[in-house]
Amino acid sequence: MPAATFKGNKQSLPSKPCVACGRAMAWRKCWAKNWAEVKYCSDACRQAPKAKHA
Protein backbone atom coordinates (compact mmCIF):
# COMPACT_ATOMS: atom_id res chain seq x y z
CA MET A 1 0.00 0.00 0.00
CA PRO A 2 1.58 3.28 -1.03
CA ALA A 3 1.76 5.78 1.82
CA ALA A 4 0.61 8.58 -0.51
CA THR A 5 -2.90 7.06 -0.76
CA PHE A 6 -3.58 7.11 3.00
CA LYS A 7 -5.82 10.06 3.85
CA GLY A 8 -6.49 9.30 7.53
CA ASN A 9 -9.29 6.74 7.11
CA LYS A 10 -8.12 3.72 9.10
CA GLN A 11 -11.09 1.63 7.97
CA SER A 12 -9.58 1.36 4.49
CA LEU A 13 -6.22 -0.02 5.67
CA PRO A 14 -5.53 -3.68 4.81
CA SER A 15 -5.44 -6.25 7.59
CA LYS A 16 -4.58 -9.92 8.05
CA PRO A 17 -4.67 -12.42 10.93
CA CYS A 18 -1.70 -13.21 13.17
CA VAL A 19 -0.31 -16.70 12.48
CA ALA A 20 0.01 -17.45 16.20
CA CYS A 21 -3.11 -16.05 17.89
CA GLY A 22 -5.43 -15.20 15.01
CA ARG A 23 -5.95 -11.55 15.97
CA ALA A 24 -6.43 -9.11 13.12
CA MET A 25 -3.38 -6.94 12.38
CA ALA A 26 -3.97 -3.63 10.63
CA TRP A 27 -1.37 -2.26 8.23
CA ARG A 28 1.22 0.05 9.83
CA LYS A 29 3.53 2.53 8.18
CA CYS A 30 6.58 0.78 9.69
CA TRP A 31 5.47 -2.41 7.90
CA ALA A 32 5.14 -0.68 4.51
CA LYS A 33 8.28 -2.24 3.00
CA ASN A 34 7.67 -5.79 4.23
CA TRP A 35 3.89 -6.18 4.72
CA ALA A 36 3.93 -9.48 2.81
CA GLU A 37 6.43 -10.96 5.28
CA VAL A 38 4.68 -9.78 8.49
CA LYS A 39 3.23 -12.85 10.27
CA TYR A 40 2.96 -12.00 13.97
CA CYS A 41 1.11 -9.24 15.83
CA SER A 42 3.65 -8.97 18.65
CA ASP A 43 6.99 -10.15 19.99
CA ALA A 44 5.12 -12.46 22.38
CA CYS A 45 3.46 -14.29 19.48
CA ARG A 46 6.75 -14.47 17.59
CA GLN A 47 8.57 -16.03 20.55
CA ALA A 48 5.81 -18.41 21.69
CA PRO A 49 6.48 -22.13 21.13
CA LYS A 50 5.18 -23.48 17.84
CA ALA A 51 3.26 -26.36 19.53
CA LYS A 52 1.12 -23.84 21.42
CA HIS A 53 -0.30 -22.48 18.14
CA ALA A 54 -2.05 -25.71 17.14
Rosetta silent file (secondary structure, phi, psi, omega in degrees, C-alpha in Angstrom):
SEQUENCE: MPAATFKGNKQSLPSKPCVACGRAMAWRKCWAKNWAEVKYCSDACRQAPKAKHA
SCORE:     score description
SCORE:     0.000 S_00000001
   1 L     0.000  119.331  178.694    0.000    0.000    0.000 S_00000001
   2 L   -68.305  136.481 -178.668    1.580    3.284   -1.026 S_00000001
   3 H   -64.785  -25.062 -177.725    1.764    5.782    1.822 S_00000001
   4 H   -68.012  -21.419 -177.947    0.611    8.584   -0.510 S_00000001
   5 H   -86.665  -11.780 -179.430   -2.900    7.065   -0.763 S_00000001
   6 L   -77.614  120.778 -177.955   -3.580    7.107    2.999 S_00000001
   7 L  -114.542   17.456  177.472   -5.818   10.059    3.850 S_00000001
   8 L   100.924   -3.108  179.661   -6.490    9.301    7.535 S_00000001
   9 L   -91.803  100.331 -176.344   -9.287    6.738    7.115 S_00000001
  10 H   -71.180  -16.977  178.242   -8.115    3.721    9.103 S_00000001
  11 H   -66.201  -26.372 -176.771  -11.094    1.630    7.965 S_00000001
  12 H   -89.679   -1.198  179.074   -9.584    1.356    4.489 S_00000001
  13 L   -72.759  143.586  177.510   -6.218   -0.024    5.665 S_00000001
  14 L   -70.013  155.857  177.056   -5.534   -3.681    4.806 S_00000001
  15 E  -143.978  163.029  176.103   -5.435   -6.253    7.585 S_00000001
  16 E  -155.725  158.974 -177.710   -4.583   -9.922    8.045 S_00000001
  17 E   -80.508  149.461  174.056   -4.666  -12.424   10.928 S_00000001
  18 L   -69.996  137.438 -179.480   -1.698  -13.214   13.167 S_00000001
  19 L   -64.663  -34.287 -174.800   -0.307  -16.703   12.481 S_00000001
  20 L   -83.046  -52.742 -171.830    0.012  -17.452   16.205 S_00000001
  21 L  -108.704  -15.634  178.381   -3.107  -16.051   17.886 S_00000001
  22 L    86.757   -0.939  178.352   -5.434  -15.202   15.006 S_00000001
  23 L   -67.544  148.774  178.339   -5.953  -11.550   15.966 S_00000001
  24 E   -75.580  133.213  176.860   -6.429   -9.108   13.122 S_00000001
  25 E  -111.292  123.174  176.309   -3.383   -6.939   12.385 S_00000001
  26 E   -85.777  150.087  178.970   -3.972   -3.628   10.633 S_00000001
  27 L   -58.932  140.111  176.139   -1.366   -2.262    8.229 S_00000001
  28 L  -125.486  151.009 -178.855    1.215    0.053    9.829 S_00000001
  29 H   -59.565  -37.288 -179.524    3.535    2.526    8.179 S_00000001
  30 H   -67.301  -17.164  177.426    6.580    0.777    9.688 S_00000001
  31 H   -96.697    7.451 -173.583    5.472   -2.409    7.900 S_00000001
  32 L   -57.698  -40.978 -175.659    5.136   -0.684    4.514 S_00000001
  33 L   -79.326  -22.210 -175.939    8.277   -2.237    2.996 S_00000001
  34 L  -134.086   35.448 -178.284    7.674   -5.793    4.230 S_00000001
  35 H   -57.820  -34.628 -179.515    3.893   -6.179    4.716 S_00000001
  36 H   -66.986  -27.865 -178.255    3.926   -9.484    2.814 S_00000001
  37 H   -91.735  -11.099 -178.531    6.425  -10.965    5.278 S_00000001
  38 L   -69.464  125.303 -177.617    4.677   -9.783    8.486 S_00000001
  39 L  -122.135  -28.293 -172.310    3.233  -12.852   10.271 S_00000001
  40 L  -117.856  146.497 -177.786    2.964  -12.005   13.967 S_00000001
  41 L   -82.657  -19.543 -176.118    1.114   -9.244   15.828 S_00000001
  42 L  -155.792  169.465  175.513    3.654   -8.969   18.653 S_00000001
  43 H   -65.454  -33.617  179.545    6.993  -10.154   19.994 S_00000001
  44 H   -62.289  -43.333  177.911    5.122  -12.457   22.382 S_00000001
  45 H   -67.741  -36.806 -179.935    3.456  -14.293   19.484 S_00000001
  46 H   -65.948  -35.772 -175.014    6.748  -14.467   17.587 S_00000001
  47 H   -92.775   -9.579 -178.939    8.571  -16.030   20.554 S_00000001
  48 L   -65.636  149.096  179.203    5.813  -18.413   21.686 S_00000001
  49 L   -63.128  144.022 -177.051    6.481  -22.126   21.135 S_00000001
  50 H   -62.674  -34.902 -177.949    5.177  -23.481   17.835 S_00000001
  51 H   -64.643  -26.665 -178.728    3.264  -26.356   19.530 S_00000001
  52 H   -70.118  -22.196 -175.136    1.119  -23.843   21.417 S_00000001
  53 H   -88.737   15.902 -176.362   -0.300  -22.482   18.139 S_00000001
  54 L   -70.000    0.000    0.000   -2.050  -25.706   17.138 S_00000001
